[in-house]
């Protein structure tokens, strides 16, 4: 830390961060993270600062981390994430900046559509759009039945975090349906999702080594039904049992047709 501070005082932020990375390997410390983020911002590597601060478990109650987090969002021009925080926390966040030009926003959306494989960094660029542009672009993507279900899930949840009140069309299992984001829970807070995951956890209580793989598969299945889980599942414990039986025997019993349909609509590679 001392060497890092000396390097920083000399304006050598790259060297400072090398010392700080070594310090982090010895053990986590909030002050190390905050100094690294500040160095990244001075190096104009605000994306690196973003990924680092998002690893912190206490983004909101620690005043120093919260202040740094907001500074990083503002530097990255992540207007969408700021609006999501304001909605979820029911508090005004007094951060202001000029929106990107319409030309710059159009280029972001054009580049996104041209990507065959969407990486996290590609998706985060959408957070630089204005609220109006983001919502319209997201809704246009959700109208495409060929979109990867994981992208669809992320898009839907981002609209939920924004509290969008307009009815939005979306494809689930290849069929057009609609939902109102403001009236929809995030997947992790959905009662059906939680009951199914809990039921699977109980079933594999004595086989903990198998649980991570089972839960990963369950998240895949349930994510593909979002945001319409309740239209396909009405017995969470029964579904969990049939899903587990399907994985072992390829017989989903009373939910067999649904499970077969889900797997048919999953892209190759899942």
N, C-alpha and C positions, 0 to 999 in steps of 0.2 A: 504493500500500500504506500509505503514511504517512497519507494523507487517510482511508483506510478505517479505520485503527486509531483515529484521532482521533474519527471518527463513532461507532465502536463503543464507545469509552470514555465517550461521552456518552449511550449507550443508543439511538442512532439506527441500528438494525441495517439498516433499509431503505436508508438513504443509504450506509451502509458497503458493502452489497452492490452498489450501483450503481457505486461506485468499483472494487470488485473485479472486476465484469464487464468494465469498461474495461481493467483490468490483464490479464485473461485474453485479451482480444483482441490484446494485444501479445505474448503467448506463454504457454504452459502453465507453471504452477508449483504444486507440491503444496501449499505453504503457503497459496496463494490459495484453493484448493479447500477446504482444511480450515477456513479462516476463514469462507468462505461457508456451509459446512455448519453451522458453529456458529451463525452468524447466523440461518440458516433455522430451526434448532431453537429459538432464542430467540424467533423470530417465530411459533412454532407452525406452521411450514410444513414439517413433517417429510417430506412426500411430495416436496417440491422437493429437500430434502437427499438423499433416497434416489436420485432420478434422477441427481443430480450426482455422488455418490460412485460410483455404478455405472459411470460412464464412465471411472473410473480403471483403468489396465491392471495396476496392482500392488496389488490389494486385500489380498493375503495376506502377502506378505513384508515390506512396509513397516509397521512397528509402529504408527506414528501413524495411517495410513490404516485399518488393521485395527481399531484401537480406535474410531475415528470411525464406521466401518461398523457395528460391533456396537452402538454407542450408538444409531445411526439405526434399526437393526432393532428394538431394544428399544423405542424411542420409538414406532415405528410399530406395535408389537405384532405383528411378523411372526414368529410362533412357527414357522410351517412352514419359512420360509427358514432360520431358525436350526437347525432339526432337519436340514434338508438339508445344511447346511454341516458339521454334526457327523458325519453319515453319510459324506459324501464325503471328509472329511479324517481320518475315523477318530479323532476327538478330541472329548472332552467340552467343550462351550462353556458355562461357568458363568454363564448369564444366566437369571434367573428373574423371572417376573411372574405376576400373577393372570390366569387365562384370562378371556376375555370371558364375560359371562353367556349362558346358553342362549338367552335372548330376543334378545340382540344378534347371536349367531351365526345364529339362525334368520332374522333380518331380512336379514343379509348374503346368505344363500343364496336367500331369496325375491326380493330385489332382482336378484340375478344371473340367476335364471331368467326374470325379466320383461324383461330386456334383449334387444332385437332385434339390436343390434350391440354386440359386446363390445370395449371399449377396454382398453388395458393397465391403466389405473387401476382399472377394474372388476374385472379378473382379480386384481390384487394384493390386493384386499380379502379374497380367499379365504385369503390367507396369515395373516390374523388369526384364523382358526379353530383349534380344537385339532386335534391329529393325528387323533383318532378322527373328528371331524366332517368334516375335510377329506377323509380317505380314503373315508368313506361317501358323501359328496356327489359326489366325483370319480367313484366307481364308478357312481353312479346316472346321472351325465351320460353316461358311456361306454356305458351300456345304451340310449341313445337313438340310433337309426340316422340320424336327421335332423341330428345335430350336425355343424357345420362341421368339415372334416378338420383345419384348422389348430388349432382348439380341442382336438380329440381328441389331436393330436400333443403339444400343450403339457401336457395333463392326464396323458398317459401318461409323458412325460418327468419330470414332477414326482413321480410315483409311483416312478419309477426312482431319482431323486435321494434319495428317502426310504428306499429299500431295502426296500419293502414285499414281504413274502414270500408273501402270499396270492394265489391265482390270481384274475385279474381279467378279466372279460368285456369285449370291445370289438368294435365293428363295423369291418371293413375291406372296402372295396368293396361295402358293403351286406350283407355276410355276417357272422354272429356267429362269433367265435373267442375265444380267451383267451390270456393270457400271464402270466408271473410277473415283476413288475417287478424284483425283486432279481436275477433271472437274465438281465436284458435290458440291453443297452448303450444309451447315448444315441445318437441318430441320427448325430451327428458322429463317433462312435467306432466305428460299425458297419463291419466290414471290407468288406462288399459296397458300402455307400455310398461308402466311401473309394476303392475300386477303380474304381467307375463315374465318380466325379468326377475322379479322376486320369486315366482313359482319355479323358474328354472334354477335359480340359486339354491332353493330348498332341495330340488331333486338331485343336485350334484354336490350337496353338502359334504358327503363322504368321499367324493371323487374330485377334490379341488383342482387337480392338474388338468382335468377336462373342461372345467368351467370357462376359462378365457376363450377357447375356441367356440364353445356353444353360444356364449354371449355375443361374440363377434358375428356369428351366423344369424342370431336373433336380431341384432341391430340392422343387419343387411335386409332381412325380411320385413321387419317393421318399418324401417326407413322407406322401403319401396311403396308402402301403403300410406305414408304420410302425405297430406294432412287428413286422410279419410279413414283412419283406423276403425272408428266406430261403425262404419258402413260395411266392414268386412268381418269384424270380430265382435262377438257379443258375450263370449264365454272365455275370459282370459286364461283361467286355469285349464280349461278343456283344450284351448288352443295350444298352450304351452306343452301339455301332455302329448297332443297329436303331432306337434312340431318335433318334439324330441323323438317320438316313435318314427316319424318320417325320416329323420336323419339316420336312424339305425337300420330301418327295414325298407325304406322308400314307400311305406304305406302310411298315409296321413289320416287314415280313418275318416271321421266325419268332416275333417278339414282337408282331405286329400285333394279335391278339385281345386280349392283355393291355393294350396301350396304348389301344385303343379303349374297353375296359371302364373303365380309369382315368379317361379324359376324360369318359365318360358320368356318372361318379359325382362329378366335381368340380362344386361349386356354380357357378351363373351368376356371371360376373364374374372367374373365374380363367382 
